[in-house]
Amino acid sequence: MTAIPVGVTVNGEDHVFPDPLSVRELLERLNLPCQGVALAIDGAVFPKSRWDEPVGRGWEIEVLTAVQGG
């Protein structure tokens, strides 16, 4: 049985992964931080408690970092 590739958009860039992966694994593969960030998936906040769940095909993911300033 062949795995179906997972296609997602992360911060406006399209990515295709050959195998299913979790949200946390996606961040690691893209060399994005897992600490100090928040995720929005399809425009809704995605809590860190769910980062071990599989990434859905076609998701639009935004990785958000806090910026300090005034």
LUMZAVEX-185888 format. One record per residue (C-alpha): residue number from 1; z negated, x negated, y negated. Coordinates in pm, whole numbers. Layout:
<node pos="NUM" z="Z" x="X" y="Y"/>
...
END
This chain:
<node pos="1" z="0" x="0" y="0"/>
<node pos="2" z="102" x="-140" y="-337"/>
<node pos="3" z="-119" x="-103" y="-645"/>
<node pos="4" z="36" x="79" y="-939"/>
<node pos="5" z="25" x="-130" y="-1258"/>
<node pos="6" z="-211" x="-19" y="-1534"/>
<node pos="7" z="-55" x="-3" y="-1881"/>
<node pos="8" z="-282" x="23" y="-2187"/>
<node pos="9" z="-274" x="-51" y="-2558"/>
<node pos="10" z="-550" x="-275" y="-2695"/>
<node pos="11" z="-580" x="-315" y="-3072"/>
<node pos="12" z="-218" x="-206" y="-3112"/>
<node pos="13" z="-75" x="-442" y="-2846"/>
<node pos="14" z="65" x="-316" y="-2516"/>
<node pos="15" z="-63" x="-477" y="-2195"/>
<node pos="16" z="20" x="-421" y="-1828"/>
<node pos="17" z="-215" x="-531" y="-1551"/>
<node pos="18" z="-93" x="-550" y="-1190"/>
<node pos="19" z="-416" x="-412" y="-1042"/>
<node pos="20" z="-681" x="-159" y="-1145"/>
<node pos="21" z="-964" x="-311" y="-1347"/>
<node pos="22" z="-1279" x="-207" y="-1527"/>
<node pos="23" z="-1316" x="-197" y="-1903"/>
<node pos="24" z="-1542" x="-504" y="-1886"/>
<node pos="25" z="-1281" x="-693" y="-1676"/>
<node pos="26" z="-1011" x="-596" y="-1926"/>
<node pos="27" z="-1210" x="-750" y="-2210"/>
<node pos="28" z="-1265" x="-1067" y="-2007"/>
<node pos="29" z="-895" x="-1100" y="-1914"/>
<node pos="30" z="-795" x="-1064" y="-2280"/>
<node pos="31" z="-1065" x="-1314" y="-2389"/>
<node pos="32" z="-1232" x="-1049" y="-2603"/>
<node pos="33" z="-1609" x="-1053" y="-2655"/>
<node pos="34" z="-1836" x="-823" y="-2454"/>
<node pos="35" z="-2126" x="-873" y="-2697"/>
<node pos="36" z="-2144" x="-742" y="-3053"/>
<node pos="37" z="-1848" x="-506" y="-3017"/>
<node pos="38" z="-1793" x="-133" y="-2981"/>
<node pos="39" z="-1502" x="35" y="-2808"/>
<node pos="40" z="-1305" x="343" y="-2899"/>
<node pos="41" z="-1075" x="489" y="-2636"/>
<node pos="42" z="-817" x="739" y="-2753"/>
<node pos="43" z="-1016" x="771" y="-3076"/>
<node pos="44" z="-1357" x="841" y="-2919"/>
<node pos="45" z="-1651" x="605" y="-2888"/>
<node pos="46" z="-1679" x="465" y="-2535"/>
<node pos="47" z="-2042" x="370" y="-2459"/>
<node pos="48" z="-2125" x="33" y="-2307"/>
<node pos="49" z="-2295" x="215" y="-2019"/>
<node pos="50" z="-1944" x="313" y="-1901"/>
<node pos="51" z="-1776" x="-30" y="-1927"/>
<node pos="52" z="-1783" x="-78" y="-1548"/>
<node pos="53" z="-1561" x="229" y="-1501"/>
<node pos="54" z="-1190" x="180" y="-1429"/>
<node pos="55" z="-943" x="164" y="-1715"/>
<node pos="56" z="-717" x="469" y="-1730"/>
<node pos="57" z="-342" x="435" y="-1750"/>
<node pos="58" z="-208" x="489" y="-2100"/>
<node pos="59" z="-543" x="448" y="-2275"/>
<node pos="60" z="-537" x="336" y="-2637"/>
<node pos="61" z="-833" x="103" y="-2677"/>
<node pos="62" z="-971" x="-30" y="-3003"/>
<node pos="63" z="-1220" x="-317" y="-2991"/>
<node pos="64" z="-1434" x="-295" y="-3304"/>
<node pos="65" z="-1659" x="-563" y="-3449"/>
<node pos="66" z="-1918" x="-522" y="-3720"/>
<node pos="67" z="-1829" x="-694" y="-4045"/>
<node pos="68" z="-2103" x="-789" y="-4288"/>
<node pos="69" z="-2030" x="-788" y="-4656"/>
<node pos="70" z="-2066" x="-595" y="-4971"/>
END
